[in-house]
Amino acid sequence: LCVCVFRDVPSVDILVWSELPTGAGLGSSAAYAVCLAAALLTVCGAISCPLKEGESTARWTEEEMTLINSWAFQGERVIHGNPSGVDNAVGTWGGALRYQSGKITPLKRVPTLRILLTNTKVPRSTKILVAGVKEKILKFPAIMNPVLESIDAISQECQSVLEAMPANPSPEYYPVLEELFDINQHHLNVIGVGHPSLDRLCRVTASHGLHSKLTGAGGGGCGITLLRPDTSPQAVEAAKRDLCACGFECWETNIGAPGVTLHSSSSLNAEVLHALSQS
């Protein structure tokens, strides 16, 4: 990226600091590629520096974001060979995206959802998992194709709910999302991308009245647990404690957050500032 973005390659030091675990299906490589592309393009003047004096954060124009995304995709190609482009698109624009048959469409007016993100620490191979799904489809097409169609219907229903929530933030939407989580997780087990560790994750969170599903390629890796706005801190902490007792790692975070953003040094937390000071 550095060689391609700059015509005359300058002498630069690049320090990367991240809380994302690598190889867990959380798009850490895409997050890296997006941030790197944004930084290099800003330094070489291909895009503007959007941060004004007195501002803590700022984002680029839509046209500039498109350029960041295109270079980040090239970075993902170096890392993965033939990526879908979903991870770098989410990293660039944030929010939520719809991906179907290679077409990526940003969803408008999507709410920010609280989740528990849990890493089972079980390694998995996306390539092997995808090959296994394809094998099942070829072996049992009459069984598997309706399951895939149902998964697509779940995605469309979820999209409808998410797009309706900002205009009418009713608590009644959350039980619907929880049901969709549960149905989707069962379907994913049927197509062969589940794992005993993910089943255990779902059982543990269910014991606290919470609903979970796998995220990423499955076969281990990570799961997400939906947290309602009225979920008590005590319930969240109890679930995290039990998940950690299983040997898992978990964090409370959000879905629907902004994408790549330029920050002033004053807006960074102490941990990041300490890492930067050590360079």
SVG drawing of the C-alpha trace seen along z (x, -y; Angstrom):
<svg xmlns="http://www.w3.org/2000/svg" viewBox="-43 -26 56 62">
<polyline fill="none" stroke="black" stroke-width="0.4" points="0.0,0.0 2.7,-2.4 4.6,-1.9 1.4,-2.2 -0.2,-5.2 3.0,-7.3 4.7,-8.2 7.9,-9.1 8.0,-6.8 8.8,-8.9 10.5,-7.8 7.6,-7.1 7.1,-5.3 3.7,-3.6 2.6,-2.4 -0.4,-0.1 -2.2,0.3 -5.3,2.6 -7.6,4.3 -8.9,6.7 -7.8,10.3 -6.3,11.6 -7.5,14.7 -10.8,14.7 -13.1,13.7 -13.6,10.2 -12.1,8.4 -8.9,7.3 -7.0,7.4 -9.7,5.2 -9.6,2.7 -5.8,2.6 -6.0,2.1 -8.7,-0.6 -6.8,-2.6 -3.5,-2.2 -5.1,-3.3 -6.7,-6.4 -3.5,-7.4 -1.4,-7.0 -3.9,-8.8 -4.1,-11.7 -0.3,-12.0 0.3,-12.0 -2.6,-14.5 -4.8,-12.3 -7.6,-13.0 -8.0,-16.0 -7.3,-16.2 -10.9,-16.7 -10.0,-17.5 -10.6,-21.2 -9.1,-23.1 -11.0,-22.3 -12.6,-19.1 -11.9,-15.8 -12.9,-13.6 -13.8,-14.0 -14.6,-11.9 -13.9,-12.2 -16.3,-13.0 -18.2,-10.2 -15.9,-10.4 -12.8,-10.2 -14.3,-7.3 -14.8,-5.4 -11.1,-5.9 -10.1,-4.7 -12.3,-1.6 -10.8,-0.8 -7.3,-0.9 -8.2,1.0 -9.7,3.7 -6.4,4.0 -4.7,4.5 -7.2,7.2 -6.4,8.9 -2.7,9.0 -3.7,10.6 -6.5,13.0 -6.2,13.4 -9.9,13.2 -11.9,11.3 -15.6,10.4 -15.0,6.8 -17.5,6.8 -15.1,6.3 -13.2,3.4 -16.5,1.8 -17.9,2.0 -14.6,0.8 -14.8,-2.2 -18.4,-3.3 -19.4,-1.6 -23.1,-1.0 -24.5,2.1 -24.3,3.4 -26.3,5.8 -24.2,8.2 -25.8,10.4 -24.3,11.9 -21.2,9.7 -23.3,6.5 -22.8,4.4 -25.5,1.9 -25.2,-0.3 -28.3,-0.2 -29.7,-3.6 -30.9,-4.7 -29.7,-1.5 -29.7,-1.7 -26.6,-1.1 -27.1,2.3 -25.3,3.4 -23.8,6.8 -21.5,9.1 -18.7,10.3 -17.3,13.6 -14.2,15.3 -14.2,19.1 -10.5,19.2 -11.2,22.2 -9.2,21.9 -11.0,22.5 -10.4,22.4 -12.9,20.4 -11.7,22.2 -12.4,25.6 -15.8,24.6 -16.9,23.1 -15.8,26.3 -17.8,28.3 -21.0,26.3 -20.6,26.6 -20.2,30.4 -23.4,30.6 -25.3,28.6 -24.1,30.9 -24.9,34.0 -28.4,32.9 -29.6,30.0 -33.3,30.6 -32.6,30.2 -29.8,27.6 -31.2,25.1 -34.4,24.4 -32.2,23.9 -30.1,21.3 -33.3,19.6 -34.6,19.5 -31.3,17.9 -31.7,15.3 -35.3,14.6 -34.0,14.2 -31.5,11.6 -34.2,9.7 -36.5,9.8 -33.7,8.6 -33.0,5.7 -36.6,4.7 -36.6,4.6 -33.4,2.7 -34.5,0.0 -37.8,-0.4 -36.2,-0.8 -34.8,-4.4 -38.2,-5.9 -40.0,-3.9 -37.5,-2.8 -40.0,-0.4 -38.7,2.4 -41.0,4.7 -38.4,5.1 -35.9,6.8 -37.8,10.1 -38.1,10.3 -34.3,9.9 -33.7,12.5 -36.0,15.0 -34.1,14.3 -30.8,14.9 -32.0,18.3 -33.5,19.4 -30.4,18.3 -28.1,20.2 -30.0,23.4 -29.8,23.0 -26.1,22.4 -25.7,25.6 -27.7,27.5 -25.4,26.3 -22.3,27.5 -20.6,24.3 -21.5,24.8 -19.2,26.0 -19.6,27.4 -17.9,24.3 -20.5,22.1 -23.3,24.4 -21.9,23.9 -21.7,20.2 -25.4,20.1 -26.4,22.3 -24.4,20.1 -26.0,16.9 -29.5,18.5 -29.2,19.3 -29.1,15.5 -32.0,14.9 -29.8,13.7 -29.7,14.8 -26.6,15.6 -25.4,16.7 -22.1,17.3 -20.4,14.6 -17.9,14.9 -17.1,18.3 -18.2,20.3 -16.6,23.6 -15.4,21.9 -14.2,18.4 -16.7,15.8 -20.3,15.4 -22.4,12.3 -25.0,11.9 -27.8,9.3 -28.2,7.0 -31.5,5.2 -31.4,1.6 -32.9,2.7 -30.5,5.6 -29.1,5.0 -25.4,4.5 -25.6,7.4 -26.9,9.8 -24.2,8.7 -21.4,9.1 -22.8,12.5 -22.9,13.7 -19.3,12.4 -18.1,14.2 -19.6,17.5 -18.3,17.2 -14.8,16.4 -15.1,19.5 -15.5,21.5 -12.1,20.3 -13.7,17.7 -12.8,14.0 -15.6,11.5 -16.2,7.8 -19.2,5.5 -19.4,3.4 -21.7,2.0 -22.9,2.9 -23.7,-0.1 -20.8,-2.2 -19.1,-4.8 -16.5,-3.6 -12.9,-5.0 -12.5,-8.3 -9.6,-10.7 -9.0,-11.5 -7.1,-14.3 -4.6,-13.2 -6.7,-14.8 -9.6,-12.4 -7.5,-9.2 -7.7,-7.3 -4.7,-6.9 -3.8,-3.4 -3.5,-4.4 -1.5,-7.5 0.9,-5.4 1.4,-3.0 2.1,-6.0 4.6,-7.4 6.5,-4.2 7.3,-4.5"/>
</svg>
